[in-house]
Amino acid sequence: MASSPARRAAAALLDAVVTRHRPLEEALDSLPTDGKPHQVRQAGERRPGAAVSPRDKAAAHRIAATVLRRAGSLDAVLEPFLRRDPPPAVRHALRIGAAELLLLGTPAHAAVGSAVDLVPKPFAGLVNAVLRKLAAAGPAALEELDAERLDTPAWLWTAWHAAHGPAVRAIAAAHRQEAPLDLSLAPGAVPPEGGEALPTGSWRYPAGTRVTELAGFAEGQFWVQDAAAALPARLVAPRPGERILDLCAAPGGKTAQLAAAGASVVAVEREPKRAARLRENLARLKLAGELVEADATTWDGGGALFDAVLLDAPCTATGTIRRHPDVPYLKRPKDVPAMAELQRALLAAAAKRLAPGGRLVFATCSLQAEEGEAHRAALPGLGLAPDPIRPEEVPGLEDAITVDGALRTRPDLWGGQGGMDGFFVLRARRA
Ligand SMILES: C[S@@+](CC[C@H](N)C(=O)[O-])C[C@H]1O[C@@H](n2cnc3c(N)ncnc32)[C@H](O)[C@@H]1O
């Protein structure tokens, strides 16, 4: 059961994501940890934050992530007991209390009492009364709801329905689950115990597994990479000695795959902090690669041409909501065309770096068709011909190959085994 500091931290995380539109990971990093007390903004007020132990931080993350995933459903069960819209800090406390009561199995007295402690005095009676009524209703209160729709912003539902048809419901249902931990192994590495081999070569561990505690982490035997995120670099089919350009490369999961296959990799990344992470990751994995800090839309490599280019373009990341339940709170409809425009510029720049006959793999971790399927139309104008993905290249995902020979993964695929991120992958060749 979560402690009071954990719940206060959860409220601060919700305030950061829901009210101030800050990424959850960033908010987690700015929580004051043991031995490093500093100012933290609590839900609805400013006062010095107490240090949060690693254990409380993990509990706060779990509570906040549960609320973010299920906020629509939680609001629906709270609604009948509220006469008017409560202030944000009270809404966060009510959602935390409701999540603990209905989803996290916290005993009623603890869930209600600690939610009351989160709000200023004038709201204590309201929170107490509402959550007591909810406790009496129990988890059955959630049963009659259309959770898939309630927990998905309407604009995303509409766009996914247009792009993926009836699968929109399974996509939304998949977002309720915490994602498992997937690893890519270095060549010859022995997988840590407790994992399951996936047909495409990744290894899967139960949700909540801490990667740094797995045997072989410090020795660089593996790196964290969702099973779907491992596909674009595989579809490059890198060969030893080939010169491969990895555009938009940090934190370097795909750079590592290309380098581990023996290719000579040039990795381009624009953000200095992310480039530093890429450098650290390659060092831990004892893999080599040339790192260039530059804008990939304008970098010309001095005119160098490559055997293959992998472009893992920045996107709205709506394919990663299982891992990042804050994404729906941070993205807006207008972000999709803006990202699609950047992707078009990157695609054009990538095409220019291909040697004759060279392969291009374009990928985004978005479920939005504008950031995926729509880009195929640009290929002829860039002097590229589609290079269809073959079923034997994606074992277990043959049905994810589109009629055009691209690959479209979704969070509901391999649903019984924990799903996967939503990726779009397109392969082409320079004529
Ligand atoms: C989807 S992430 C890449 C993930 C990475 N390929 C991996 O497998 O670990 C996109 C990256 O592109 C970088 N980026 C965004 N715009 C860029 C640009 N114009 N030029 C270079 N990098 C860019 C972002 O900083 C981010 O690190």
The ligand as an SDF file (V2000), in Angstrom:
LIG
                    3D

 27 29  0  0  0  0  0  0  0  0999 V2000
   12.0070    8.7950  -32.2400 C   0  0  0  0  0  0  0  0  0  0  0  0
   13.4020    9.5060  -31.5070 S   0  0  0  0  0  0  0  0  0  0  0  0
   14.6860    8.4460  -32.0850 C   0  0  0  0  0  0  0  0  0  0  0  0
   14.8560    7.1670  -31.3390 C   0  0  0  0  0  0  0  0  0  0  0  0
   16.1400    6.4510  -31.7380 C   0  0  0  0  0  0  0  0  0  0  0  0
   16.2210    6.2450  -33.1690 N   0  0  0  0  0  0  0  0  0  0  0  0
   16.3120    5.1280  -31.0430 C   0  0  0  0  0  0  0  0  0  0  0  0
   16.0460    4.0840  -31.6120 O   0  0  0  0  0  0  0  0  0  0  0  0
   16.7530    5.1290  -29.8820 O   0  0  0  0  0  0  0  0  0  0  0  0
   13.6490   10.9150  -32.5080 C   0  0  0  0  0  0  0  0  0  0  0  0
   14.9470   11.6620  -32.2320 C   0  0  0  0  0  0  0  0  0  0  0  0
   15.0960   12.6400  -33.2730 O   0  0  0  0  0  0  0  0  0  0  0  0
   15.7270   13.7790  -32.7300 C   0  0  0  0  0  0  0  0  0  0  0  0
   15.4610   14.8690  -33.6890 N   0  0  0  0  0  0  0  0  0  0  0  0
   14.3400   15.6000  -33.8330 C   0  0  0  0  0  0  0  0  0  0  0  0
   14.4640   16.4520  -34.8560 N   0  0  0  0  0  0  0  0  0  0  0  0
   15.6920   16.2510  -35.3710 C   0  0  0  0  0  0  0  0  0  0  0  0
   16.4140   16.8430  -36.4550 C   0  0  0  0  0  0  0  0  0  0  0  0
   15.8780   17.8020  -37.2050 N   0  0  0  0  0  0  0  0  0  0  0  0
   17.6590   16.3960  -36.6980 N   0  0  0  0  0  0  0  0  0  0  0  0
   18.2230   15.4250  -35.9360 C   0  0  0  0  0  0  0  0  0  0  0  0
   17.6000   14.8410  -34.9080 N   0  0  0  0  0  0  0  0  0  0  0  0
   16.3480   15.2470  -34.6330 C   0  0  0  0  0  0  0  0  0  0  0  0
   15.0830   13.9110  -31.3710 C   0  0  0  0  0  0  0  0  0  0  0  0
   15.8880   14.6950  -30.5150 O   0  0  0  0  0  0  0  0  0  0  0  0
   14.9960   12.4410  -30.9470 C   0  0  0  0  0  0  0  0  0  0  0  0
   16.1480   12.0720  -30.2200 O   0  0  0  0  0  0  0  0  0  0  0  0
  1  2  1  0
  2  3  1  0
  2 10  1  0
  3  4  1  0
  4  5  1  0
  5  6  1  0
  5  7  1  0
  7  8  2  0
  7  9  1  0
 10 11  1  0
 11 12  1  0
 11 26  1  0
 12 13  1  0
 13 14  1  0
 13 24  1  0
 14 15  1  0
 14 23  1  0
 15 16  2  0
 16 17  1  0
 17 18  1  0
 17 23  2  0
 18 19  1  0
 18 20  2  0
 20 21  1  0
 21 22  2  0
 22 23  1  0
 24 25  1  0
 24 26  1  0
 26 27  1  0
M  CHG  2   2   1   9  -1
M  END
$$$$
